[in-house]
Amino acid sequence: MSEIPIGISRPVRWSAWAVVAFLVLPVTVVIPISLTDHRYLSLPSERLSLEHFRNLFTSAEWLSSIGQSFVIAIVSTAIALAAGTLCAIGCWRVDPRLGNAVRVLMLLPIMIPTIIYALGLYRFWIDLRLLDTYTGVIVAHAVTAIPYVVITVSTSLAGFDPRLEQAARSLGATIPQTLRRVIVPSVLPGILSGGIFAFVHSWDELVVVLFIASRAVFTLPRRMWDGINEHLDPTMAAVAVVLVVVSTGLLLLDLKVRAARQKVAP
């Protein structure tokens, strides 16, 4: 009986690594392309060059887009963290059926196709005069980032002992004090994970920006999109490498936070 799991686990393991390679290897192609010595997208022919990274960090246009994407991601993540955490805690406290219904409702922005959401948002933003504004993009990114926070915080609350809240209330703590000193510290890893996913989502988002932004708001993915349509500048490959490094670093940070949480948990 013990030989069957071993025989099964080997092909499963190889299949898993094949899937990982299929997903990761195409991404690694941008690394040598970003070091090309040509002025168009191609692999290096004679030498490796850092010219396109230098252009990325010295160009006013690229730096402006990086700054805009960073500010939008930070503000939208803060809004998503506040709203998503409170929503998850509220769903945890109410009747389970009502809480599940609210969670499903909060997941709608990532359940429906992005282009449908962006099209509806475009029509709605016209009436509110939020097209091509930082406020419009930030709110749009915050709404689509809230589901990630709700999921991660709800997962953390599933392992939270409600007797801790009852003990705090019995000792005279108010609801805000209980929330700030008991509940939030207990689910902090889930909040941090949700914040990381929300930031990465806003940092990489393109479809919504294409619909509701024009020239006043020019995020990094938008500039890459225009670059692909207008001219194949290898600087885009350098940008792609930076995005991959930032996203990978944030995901590794999330794994580290979860690992630390598991060590602390009884």
C-alpha positions in Angstrom: 0.0 0.0 0.0 2.9 2.4 0.7 4.3 2.0 -2.8 1.2 3.4 -4.5 1.5 7.0 -3.1 5.2 7.1 -4.0 4.5 6.0 -7.6 1.7 8.5 -7.9 3.6 11.4 -6.3 6.5 11.3 -8.7 4.4 12.0 -11.9 2.4 14.5 -10.0 5.5 16.2 -8.9 7.0 16.3 -12.4 3.7 17.6 -13.8 3.6 20.4 -11.2 7.2 21.4 -12.1 6.2 21.3 -15.8 3.3 23.7 -15.2 5.6 26.0 -13.1 8.2 26.0 -16.0 5.5 26.7 -18.5 4.3 29.7 -16.5 7.7 31.1 -15.5 10.0 30.5 -18.4 8.3 32.8 -20.9 8.6 35.6 -18.3 12.4 35.1 -18.1 12.8 35.9 -21.8 12.4 39.6 -21.0 15.7 39.5 -19.0 18.1 39.0 -21.9 15.9 41.3 -24.1 16.3 44.1 -21.6 20.1 43.7 -21.9 20.1 43.9 -25.7 22.6 46.1 -27.5 20.0 47.0 -30.2 17.5 49.7 -30.4 14.6 47.3 -31.0 13.2 44.3 -29.2 15.7 41.5 -29.8 18.2 39.2 -28.0 21.7 40.6 -27.6 24.0 39.9 -30.5 27.4 41.2 -29.6 27.3 42.4 -26.0 25.1 43.0 -23.0 24.0 46.6 -22.5 22.4 48.4 -19.6 21.5 51.3 -21.9 17.8 50.6 -21.7 17.8 50.5 -17.8 19.7 53.8 -17.9 17.0 55.2 -20.2 14.3 54.0 -17.9 15.7 55.7 -14.8 16.7 58.9 -16.6 13.7 59.5 -18.8 11.2 62.0 -17.4 8.3 60.3 -19.1 9.1 56.8 -17.6 9.8 58.3 -14.2 6.6 60.2 -14.2 4.6 57.0 -15.0 6.4 55.1 -12.3 5.6 57.9 -9.8 2.0 58.0 -10.8 1.6 54.2 -10.6 3.3 54.2 -7.2 1.1 56.9 -5.7 -2.1 55.4 -7.2 -1.2 52.0 -5.8 -0.4 53.3 -2.4 -3.5 55.3 -2.0 -5.8 52.7 -3.5 -4.2 50.0 -1.3 -4.8 52.1 1.9 -8.5 52.5 0.9 -8.9 48.8 0.1 -7.3 47.8 3.4 -9.6 50.0 5.5 -12.8 49.0 3.6 -11.9 45.4 3.1 -10.8 44.8 6.7 -13.9 46.3 8.1 -16.1 44.4 5.7 -14.4 41.1 6.6 -14.8 41.8 10.3 -18.4 42.8 9.8 -19.1 39.6 7.9 -17.4 37.6 10.7 -19.6 39.1 13.3 -23.0 38.8 11.6 -25.1 35.7 10.8 -23.0 33.3 8.6 -25.5 33.2 5.8 -25.6 37.0 5.6 -21.9 37.2 5.9 -21.4 34.7 3.0 -23.8 36.7 0.9 -21.9 39.9 1.5 -18.6 38.2 0.7 -19.9 37.0 -2.6 -21.1 40.5 -3.4 -17.7 42.0 -2.5 -16.0 39.4 -4.9 -18.1 40.6 -7.9 -15.4 43.1 -9.1 -13.0 40.2 -9.7 -15.6 37.7 -10.7 -16.9 39.5 -13.8 -14.7 40.1 -16.8 -12.5 43.2 -16.4 -13.5 44.7 -19.7 -17.2 44.6 -18.7 -16.4 46.2 -15.3 -14.3 48.9 -17.0 -17.0 49.7 -19.6 -19.6 50.1 -16.9 -17.2 52.2 -14.8 -16.5 54.4 -17.8 -20.2 55.2 -18.3 -20.6 55.8 -14.5 -17.5 58.0 -14.3 -18.8 60.2 -17.1 -21.7 61.4 -15.0 -19.5 61.9 -12.0 -16.9 63.7 -14.1 -14.1 61.5 -12.8 -12.7 60.4 -16.2 -8.9 61.0 -16.6 -8.6 62.0 -12.9 -6.4 60.5 -10.1 -9.5 60.2 -8.0 -11.3 58.2 -10.6 -8.4 55.8 -11.1 -7.7 55.4 -7.4 -11.3 54.6 -6.5 -11.6 52.2 -9.4 -8.4 50.3 -8.3 -9.5 50.4 -4.6 -12.9 48.8 -5.5 -11.2 46.0 -7.5 -8.6 45.5 -4.7 -11.1 45.2 -1.9 -11.9 41.5 -2.7 -8.3 40.5 -2.1 -8.3 42.1 1.3 -11.7 40.5 2.2 -10.4 37.0 1.3 -7.2 37.2 3.2 -8.6 38.8 6.3 -11.6 36.4 6.3 -9.2 33.5 6.2 -7.3 34.9 9.2 -10.6 35.5 11.1 -11.5 31.9 10.5 -8.7 30.9 13.0 -9.4 33.7 15.5 -10.8 32.7 18.9 -13.9 34.8 19.6 -13.3 34.3 23.3 -10.5 36.8 23.1 -13.0 39.5 22.0 -15.4 38.4 24.8 -12.6 38.6 27.4 -11.7 42.1 26.2 -15.3 43.3 26.3 -15.8 41.8 29.8 -12.8 43.7 31.0 -14.4 47.0 30.0 -12.9 47.5 26.5 -15.0 49.4 24.1 -15.7 48.2 20.6 -13.0 50.5 19.0 -10.5 49.4 21.6 -11.3 45.7 21.1 -11.0 46.2 17.4 -7.7 48.1 17.6 -6.0 46.0 20.4 -7.3 42.5 20.0 -8.9 41.8 16.6 -6.6 43.7 14.2 -3.3 42.5 15.8 -4.6 38.9 15.6 -5.4 39.2 11.9 -2.5 41.5 10.9 -0.8 38.8 8.7 -4.0 38.6 6.7 -4.2 42.4 6.4 -0.6 42.6 5.2 -1.2 39.8 2.7 -4.3 41.6 1.4 -2.3 44.9 1.2 0.4 43.2 -0.9 -2.0 41.7 -3.3 -3.9 45.0 -3.5 -0.7 46.9 -4.3 0.4 44.4 -7.0 -3.1 44.5 -8.5 -3.1 48.3 -8.8 0.6 48.4 -9.9 -0.1 46.1 -12.8 -3.6 47.1 -13.8 -4.1 48.2 -17.4 -7.7 47.5 -18.7 -9.5 49.9 -16.4 -6.9 52.6 -17.0 -7.3 52.3 -20.7 -11.1 53.1 -20.3 -11.1 55.8 -17.7 -7.8 57.6 -18.2 -6.3 59.5 -21.1 -3.4 61.9 -20.9 -3.6 63.5 -17.5 -3.2 60.1 -15.8 -0.5 58.0 -17.5 0.4 54.9 -15.4 3.3 52.6 -16.1 1.3 49.8 -17.7 -0.5 52.4 -19.9 2.9 53.8 -21.1 4.0 50.3 -21.9 0.8 49.7 -23.8 1.3 52.9 -25.9 5.0 52.0 -26.4 4.0 48.6 -27.9 1.5 50.3 -30.2 3.8 53.1 -31.3 7.3 51.7 -31.3 9.0 48.6 -29.9 11.4 50.3 -27.5 13.6 47.8 -25.6 13.1 50.1 -22.5 9.7 48.3 -22.2 11.6 45.0 -21.5 13.6 46.8 -18.8 10.3 48.0 -17.3 9.0 44.5 -17.4 12.0 43.2 -15.5 11.5 45.9 -12.8 7.8 44.9 -12.5 8.7 41.2 -12.2 11.3 41.9 -9.6 8.9 44.1 -7.6 6.0 41.7 -7.8 8.2 38.7 -6.9 9.7 40.6 -3.9 6.2 41.4 -2.6 5.0 37.8 -3.0 8.1 36.5 -1.2 7.4 39.1 1.6 3.9 37.7 1.8 5.2 34.1 2.1 7.6 35.3 4.8 4.8 36.9 6.7 2.7 33.8 6.6 5.6 31.6 7.6 6.3 33.9 10.6 2.6 33.7 11.5 2.6 29.9 11.5 5.6 29.8 13.8 3.9 32.1 16.3 0.5 30.4 16.1 0.0 27.7 18.8 
